[in-house]
Amino acid sequence: MCNGIFFEEKVEIVRAETKLNPTLFVGDGINDAPSMLAASVGVALPSFQPAIRERLFPHRRAIKAPDVP
């Protein structure tokens, strides 16, 4: 959990953990993009703007999860 810290710190935490084990990072904003890229698997929540997601991750495969009521 990385609430309340700057995105630069999140990236460093994810990079350090990824050196030890595969990682998963879930983000909901533009400031989470670097951590999602640094992780083994990055998950963008639906609130993450699709146009921004396309520009940041043009070569990444996107899988849309079904909406949950």
N, C-alpha and C positions, 0 to 999 in steps of 0.2 A: 504494500500500500504506500503510495507516494503523495498523499494529500499535503498541501501546504508547503511544498518546496519548489524551488525554481526548476524550470525545465532542464537547465544545464546539469543540475544535480541528478535529476531523474536519469538522464542519459548516462552519466557516469556509473550510477548504481546498476542500470541494466547491462551496460558493457562489462562491468566487473562480474556480475552474476552469470552472464552468458559465457564467460570464459570458463566457469565452473560446471555449468549445467545448461541444458536447453531452457529458454525462457519464453514467457508469454506476457505481452504488455497490452492492456486494454486502455484505449484513450477515447476522449470525446471532444477534443479540441485541437486546433492547429499547433498549439505548443506541445502536444503529445506526439506529433509526427516523428521527430528525431528518435524518441524512445521506441516507437513502434518499429522503425527501421532498424534500430540496434538490436532488438529482440529477435529470437529465433522465429517467433510468430507474433505479428502485430494485429490487433483487432480494433477496428474503428467502430464505435457505437453509431447507431443510426443518426444521431444528432450531428455527427461529423459531416460537414457539407460535402455533397457528392462532387461538386466542381473542384473543390480544393483537393479532395481525395484523388481525383483523376490526375491532377497536376503533380501531386507529390509522389504518387505511386503508379506511374504510367506502365511499368513493366510487371507490376504485381497482379496476381490473379485475385479477383474479388468474388467472394461468395456471399450472397445475400441470405441471411437467415430469415425464416418466416416470421411474420409479425405475431406477437404473443398478446392475446387480449388482456 
